Amino acid sequence: MIPTPNLDHLSPGDYELVYEPAEDTFLLLDALEKDAEFLRNEIKPCICLEIGSGTGCVSTFLGKILGDGTALLICTDINPYASAITNKTGYHNSIQLDSITTNLVNGLLPRLYHSIDILCFNPPYVVTTSDDLYLSKSIIEKAWAGGIDGREIIDKMLPLVDKLLSDKGVFYLLLINENKPNEVCEIMKNNYHLQSEVLLSRLAGREKQLILKFWRNTR
């Protein structure tokens, strides 16, 4: 069993500015651990990318899974404070992370076109109004507010997945039932020819969370 990354370097004040790891974070960690042998022995990644890294907990955990330190671990977050915390979390856990402050993958394409072997995204998925998403000045609210059906940020990311994934690449996406995961799978299959499966699911209170795994037909 791979230990959860140490976050003792973070203070309560940090969590006023960056999303604190919660049930959704830990479900994504469990999904990556479930796929650990597959990631190490079959994917053998060169470049990994996490969108919306927050504390850097997920990418640090992925670095622990991969172990050999040969993969480049890139993280993006629109929140500059999260980018700084991500780098600190990697450092405090002896994992090299390269954190970039940007919106989704702005500035990374076309340079990383079809280059990402492991892509992770725990998006803002909570169902809200569009105003909550776009007009809020709260940096924490932006970490969870997902707009209509909780899908407004997710739907912006879906076309980018096809541009980012390598031929052997896999994409791990956290959703809740209200995000209409079956519809997301159909979009990815019909528009981008990506296969999918539900890798893990779990109830967190009344919220059913799940991890979708996507991959190309070429594998």
Buried (B, 14 or more C-beta within 10 A) or exposed (E): EEEBBEBEEBEEEBBEBBBBBEEBBBBBBBBBBBBBEEBBEEBEBBBBBBBBBBBBBBBBBBBBBBEEEEBBBBBBBBBEBBBBBBBBBBBBBEBEBBBBBBEBBEEBEEEBEEBBBBBBBBBBBBBBEEEBBEEBEEBBBBBBBBBEBBBBBBBEBBEBBBBBBBEBBBBBBBBBBBBBBEEBBEBBBEEBEBEBEBBBBBEEEEBBBBBBBBBBEEE
